[in-house]
């Protein structure tokens, strides 16, 4: 139980920092958009780099928030079948989904690293011509890496629940995984 509590404490700190960084990216995008509109309509000038920063900060924010979405089970998934499952079968299904998610993130991380590296080697630039294209595309491997961490965490938690299923059958998951209210076990 102590290891699970440590994982959850680390995860909660990481969640807070990722939510902060995602919010910061959103604020940067909104401020940049307002600034761009002001410059365009009141000063008759436009800077393509501001629009690119707005666009790419939204992308960074979305990929940074990917991990906390996985932790709260809000990622894109088909839950029609799992909504009808109960007990141990539901946790076996969740473990299986987490394993598929982890494998997918590993594959996408590897592909994204190769793609970013090729853009860096080719020295391609964005539309404005002032930013190397690998900078905005670096959001993808960062997001996939965070997705790997969170999918691995979910696998560990589900495995722990399955391993100690009889011991925790009468308790809620929050008691099992460290006191932070999550989902109910049953």
N, C-alpha and C positions, 0 to 999 in steps of 0.2 A: 504494500500500500504506500510505503514511503516513496518509492520510485515514481509511482503514478502521481502523487502529490507534487513531487519535484517537476515532473513533466508539465503538469497543469499550471504551476506557478510560473515556469518559464514561458509557457504558452500564453498565459494571461498578460505578462509583460510585453511579449512580442505582439499580441493583439492590440494592446493600447498604443504601442509605437506605430504599428501599421495603420491603425485607424487615424492617428494623428497625421501621418505622412499622406494618406489618401485624402484626408480633408484639406491638407495644405495644398496638394495638387489641384483639388477642385477650386480652392480659393485663388490660386495662381491663374487658373484658366478663366475664372469669372472676371478677375481684375484685368487680365490681359484683354479679354473680349470687350469690356467696357472701355478700356484705354484705346483699343483699336477703333471702336465706333466713334469715340470722341475725336481722335486724330483724323479719321476719315471725313467726318461730317462737319466738324468745326474748324479744323486747320487744313483741310484739303490735302492731306498727306496720308500715306499708308505704308506700313512696314510689314512685309511678308513674314519676317522672323517672329513678330508678335503673334500672328495667327498660327504659326507653326508651334510656338511654345504653348499656346492655348490647346491646340489639338493634341500635342504629345503629352502634356501634363494630365489630360483626361485619361489617356491610355495608360500612363504610369499609375495613376490613381486606381484605375480598374484592376490592373494586374497586382498592385500591392494589396488590395482588399480581397483578393482571391482566397488567401489562407484563412482569414476569419470566417469567410462564408462556408468553407469546407468544415471548419470546426463546429459551426452551428447547424450543419446539415442543410444549408440553404443553397448549395451549389446545384447546378442543373442536373436533374436526375428524374427518372421515371419512378414515381412512388406509388403507382396504382396497386401493384402487387404487394409491396412492402407495407402498405397501410393496413392490409388485412392480416398480416403476420403478427404473431404474438409470441412472447417468451423467447426461448432459446433459438428457435428458427429465425426470428427477426434479427437476432444478433449475428447468426451465421450469415444471413443475407447481407447485413451491414458490413461484416468483415470482408465478404466476397466483393462487394461494391468498392470498398476502400482499397482492396488489392488491385482491382482493375483501374481505379483512379490513380493509384501510385504508379503502376506500370505505364499508364498513358502519360503521366507527367514526366516520367523518366525519358520516354521516347521523345516527347515534345521538347524537353530541356536539351537533349542531345542535338536534335534537329535545329533548335533555335541557336545554340552555340555555334554550330557549323555555319548557319546563315549569317549571324552577326560577324563571325570571323571573315567570311568571304566579302561582306560589305566593307569591313575595315581594310582588308587587303586591296580591294579595288578602289578605295578612297572615294566612294560615291557620295554625293551631296544631296541634300533635300531640295525641294523646289526653289526655295529662296537662294540656294547656292552658298549660304553662309554657315551651314551646319552639316557635319558629316552624318550620313544616314544611319550609321551604326548606333548613334546616340539615342534616337527614338526607338530603334528596334531592340535596344538593350533591355527595354521593359519586358519583353517576352521571356528571355531566359531568367530574369529576376523573378517574374511571376511564376514561372514553371518550377523554379527552385523552391520558392515559398510553398507552392502547391505540393511538392514532394514532401517537404517537412510536415505539413499539416495532414496529408494523407497517411504518412507513416505514423503520426501521432494517433490518428483515428484507428489505424490497424492495431496499434499497441493497446489502446483502450478497449477496443472490441474483443481482442484476444484475452485481455485481462478479465473482462466481464464473463466471457465464455469459460475461462479456466476456473474462475471462482463462482460459477453460477449458483451452485447449491448453497454456498456460504452467504451469498448476498441476495438470495431469492426474496427475502422479506424486506429488504432495504431498497431505498431509492438510489439511483445512480449517483446522485450528488454525494452520498456518504462514501461511495466506492471510489470516486475519482477526485476527492480532495475538497469537498465542501462547497464548491461553486455550483449553483443550480444549473443543471444541463437539461437533459431529457429524462423522463421517468423510465425506469427499467422495464416496466410492464404496462 
